[in-house]
Every structure is written in structure tokens, then in C-alpha cells.
Amino acid sequence: MVGPLTARLALAFLAVALGALALFSILVLVATAREVAGLARRQQDQTAADIVQAAGVAYATAERNGVGWDGAHLETLHALAHLGGGEVVVLDESGRIVEGSPPKKSPGRIVQRDVVVGGRRVGSVLAAFSRGGLPGADRHLRNALIETVAVGAGAAALLALSAAIAVSRRITRPVVALTETVRAVESGDKSARVGDIRAPGELGALAGAFDRMADALALEDSLRRIQVADVAHELRTPLTVLQATLEAMADGVVAAGPGQLASVHDEVLRLIKIVEDLETLAAADATGLVLEPGPVDLANVAARALAMLRPRYEAADLSLEARLTPVTVLGDADRLHQVVTNLLTNALKFTPAGGRVEIETGPGEDPDGSSAYLSVADSGAGIPPDELPHVFDRFWRGSQAVRVAGSGIGLTVVQRLVEAHKGTVSIESRSGEGTTVMLTFRVAPPAPPQAD
């Protein structure tokens, strides 16, 4: 239940808590020791003052009776000294001991005070206090305070240990779950997910991000499987036609005339187009797409693509309308031509006979005139709302695509090429009303003036 990371976190939390607790306890004990020492000194000074006063009263009484120190009653001095935790020695004015005896052990502190009666020094008092410095009751109070601090420190240490283990387990539980899920995915279980776990802050976000990443990987894997099947299907058709035509010509069943060669040529072009799209997509995904940017007129690029595809539009009984306003952008002319060709070919596939396709270029709506646009709109069946977010996914083919040939990467290639030009691509569509694809690009900066 307690793994290495949990133990390390718990020990780290415990070390911090114990360090803070030890520092606090030391400060409390030091402050207490200082206060106790100060209190002891004040009590000792007060005890010495009381002894001196009692000694003066005893001497004055004895002097009125005609005797000096030898006849004075000094029992009270010993009682006061005992209450203050010390011993007393009384000396006369010549320094002779008249009461008490020097302490057998080295005292902690000796307080000496003169005894003055009637303005005359008649002797002195030595009050010797032990090293503890406190009487019994006060010493008991100090010991109780130290014991309380020690017990509190132990209880706080246990509480800190419990809290450290609980917090560290709460932190590491999602990490353990995430590790187990990663191992499951690594072993081939693509459906393994961390799920909804109770985790603090960033750890919960990490678990959610991993699940989303796993979903994306599963989707990518599914799309790759579909792509393999779609590409195999797309390649099988032209290859089958090529095989049958070439075998027929080799067997002499069909003469190798212009018509047969043109059919073979069309199938070869179809294969080349599929391979080129796959190569472009692979290069874009691997950031190996090389552009040769320069000033390019979008209207000229669109006009070239129109001229190349117009015969196919006429054969499909489609109207191809163009509103081309010259606008110069910074881009690769060949790649932009590929973009426009893909869009027009896609519109050709999904627009029924008798429909129309419109292509338009011009400056953007930016106030500073820093952008340009190219749009392709068709009058086809449109894209259902639930499929619209997926049109740029690799190898994705919607419900309308089952009736037309294609690998499902045309719009993906368009998106990658437009993004490589630092442009944007968006698509709007409504079922039964057609589809419009809008591209925006940066306008090329003006050329520097030529020197005379």
C-alpha cells in the first residue's frame, strides 16, 4: 500500500514537520529557560532582601537587650532561606561567622548583602542558592512545562506522520493508476484508461490529458486501419484495370490502340495522384515539407487550375464560375496550385450533374490589407453537422464519400499546405445547400524600390 514514492514523500513531509516542530520546541524551551532563570534571580534577590531585613530586626532586638549577634534570635533567617531554596550565613562587622556554616557543595549563586541598623553597618548576610535556582514548587512548574512540551512534540510528530502518509498516498494514488494504465497500453490494451479518479490539481489534469491522448491514439490507429483499407481499395481498381488491359493487349485480344493507351494512361495518373497525396501528407506530418516562397498571384494560380480541370467539369455537366481579383501573397506557387486543384477536384466529386462550383479570390477584410482569401463553393449535397468537425481528419470519409472514389486525404493535404504557408482554412456547409471552403493567406510585402 506504501510504494517507494509514497514513502519518500511521507518521509519528506515528516522531516519538514519534525524540523519545524523541533525548532519550535527549542525556541520554547530556550525562552522558558531564560524566563525561569530571570525569575530565579528575582526570587533569590527578594529572598536575600527578606533575610537582611529579618537579620536587622533580630540584631536591633538583641542590642536593646544589651547583647549583640551572639544573643540574637536568627532562626527566622534559616526559615526564609529554606523557603527560597538556599542557605544563610551571618557575619558580624569583623567578618566572623556568627550563624550558619559555609555550604558543603559549590553553590550555584551567592548573594551578599550588608546588614545596616541605625545607619551603621553591623554585619553581613551570605545567601547561598543551589544551581537549580528555584524552590520546590517553582521547580515542579518548570519540569511540568518541559514535560508538556515533550508530550506535545511527540503527539505532533505522530499527527505529522499520519498526515504525511495520507497526503503522500493521495498524491501518488493517481500516479500509480496512471503508471498501471500506461503499462496496459504498452502491452497492447488500447482500451485501457485511467478514468475518473479523485486526484488533486495537476495530477487530475494529467490523468485526463492521458485519457484524451489515448483516445486520440486509438482514433489515429482506427483511421490508419481504415486508410489501409481505403488505399488498398483505391489502388486495386486502377491496378486491376491496368492488369486486365495489359493482359488483353499481350494476348492480342485487344489492339494497343490510342484508346487503350489513353485508358492505361488515365489509370497511371490516378495512381500517381494517390501516391503524391500520400507523400505530401507524410512530408507535412514529418515537418519535412519544403516550400519555395515568393510573390504569387492567387488569381493566376486559380486560373491555371481552372484551365486544367475545366474539361472534366464540362464532361460532368457542371458550371464552373470564377471571380478572380488579382492579389499577391507570399507562398509556393506549385503547392498553392496543388491546394486549389484538390479543392476543385473535391467539389467536382460531390456536386451532382447540373450543379455549379464557384471560385473566388481577392483581398481580405483586414483594415490594414494584410490578408488575402481564396474560396471554393459548390452546390452539392453538403456535409451533415455531425461530420463537419472531422472533414480535415486524415483518411476520414463521410457518408457522402461512399459513392465516390478517393482516399480521404485531399482536405487533410489542403489543411497541411495552408498551415505551412501560415494561413488558415475553414469550411461551412449545410445539408442540401452546398459547401464553402475559405482559405486566407498573408499578403506579400511590397517589393523594395529598384535603384537607378
HUHU-V255159 format. One record per helix or strand of 3 or more residues. SS is the DSSP state (a for helix, b for strand). FROM is the first residue (numbers start at 1). TO is the last residue. Records with the same first field share a line. If there is no record, write none. Layout:
BEGIN
SS: FROM-TO ; FROM-TO
END
This chain:
BEGIN
a: 4-64 ; 69-71 ; 75-83 ; 136-186 ; 201-251 ; 258-285 ; 298-315 ; 333-350 ; 385-388 ; 399-403 ; 410-420
b: 86-92 ; 97-99 ; 109-117 ; 120-129 ; 294-297 ; 319-324 ; 328-331 ; 356-363 ; 371-378 ; 424-430 ; 434-443
END
